[in-house]
Amino acid sequence: MHPFSGHGIFARALTGLILAGVDPLDDALVQVAILFLILGSAAITGTVVVLAGAARFMTADHRLVPPGSTGS
């Protein structure tokens, strides 16, 4: 079994680029770029969710909104 078989895109990028004859260093750079894209999208998503939750569940004076109220 391939050591990267459970890692989805990494296994496909590694296999595809090596079979295409790409230099292994270039393959590693592609994988690092993909890794940073995934990490960046996760960080942005987390930030948006936290900020949206803070806006939804906090009043203007930073108190929690009681359950069932509109939060205005």
Backbone torsions as a table, in degrees:
resi	resn	phi	psi	omega
1	MET	NA	138.6	-179.2
2	HIS	-70.5	137.2	-177.2
3	PRO	-65.1	-21.3	179.5
4	PHE	-100.9	13.5	-172.2
5	SER	-63.6	-28.3	-179.6
6	GLY	-89.9	3.5	-173.3
7	HIS	-104.3	18.3	171.8
8	GLY	56.4	-109.6	-172.2
9	ILE	-62.3	-30.7	-179.1
10	PHE	-65.7	-42.6	-179.7
11	ALA	-65.6	-41.0	-179.3
12	ARG	-68.7	-40.5	179.2
13	ALA	-66.0	-43.1	-179.9
14	LEU	-62.4	-50.2	-178.1
15	THR	-65.3	-47.3	-176.8
16	GLY	-64.0	-43.5	-178.2
17	LEU	-72.0	-37.5	178.2
18	ILE	-66.9	-42.9	178.6
19	LEU	-66.0	-28.4	178.9
20	ALA	-79.2	-6.5	177.3
21	GLY	89.0	18.1	179.3
22	VAL	-75.9	146.5	177.2
23	ASP	-58.9	135.5	-179.2
24	PRO	-57.7	-31.5	177.5
25	LEU	-66.5	-40.8	176.1
26	ASP	-64.6	-37.0	176.6
27	ASP	-62.2	-42.6	178.8
28	ALA	-64.0	-38.3	178.4
29	LEU	-65.0	-38.7	176.9
30	VAL	-63.2	-43.1	-179.5
31	GLN	-65.9	-38.3	177.4
32	VAL	-65.5	-40.8	177.9
33	ALA	-61.9	-43.8	178.2
34	ILE	-63.1	-41.8	179.1
35	LEU	-59.9	-46.1	-179.8
36	PHE	-68.1	-32.9	175.2
37	LEU	-64.5	-42.4	178.7
38	ILE	-66.0	-45.1	179.2
39	LEU	-63.4	-40.7	179.1
40	GLY	-64.6	-42.0	179.2
41	SER	-67.4	-35.6	176.7
42	ALA	-66.7	-40.5	179.1
43	ALA	-66.0	-42.7	179.2
44	ILE	-65.8	-42.6	178.8
45	THR	-62.3	-44.9	178.4
46	GLY	-61.1	-42.1	179.2
47	THR	-64.4	-44.0	179.6
48	VAL	-63.6	-42.1	-179.5
49	VAL	-64.6	-44.0	-179.9
50	VAL	-65.3	-44.4	-180.0
51	LEU	-66.4	-38.6	177.4
52	ALA	-66.6	-39.7	177.5
53	GLY	-65.6	-39.9	178.5
54	ALA	-64.6	-39.9	179.0
55	ALA	-68.6	-33.9	-176.8
56	ARG	-79.4	-35.8	-171.7
57	PHE	-106.6	7.5	178.2
58	MET	-125.7	146.9	175.4
59	THR	-85.9	178.0	-179.0
60	ALA	-64.1	-28.8	178.6
61	ASP	-96.7	24.1	171.8
62	HIS	64.6	35.0	172.0
63	ARG	-104.7	150.7	177.6
64	LEU	-67.9	140.8	177.8
65	VAL	-79.7	130.8	177.3
66	PRO	-62.8	146.2	179.1
67	PRO	-58.3	136.3	177.2
68	GLY	90.3	-8.8	178.7
69	SER	-92.4	170.6	-175.4
70	THR	-84.0	-20.4	178.3
71	GLY	82.8	19.3	-178.7
72	SER	-87.2	NA	NA
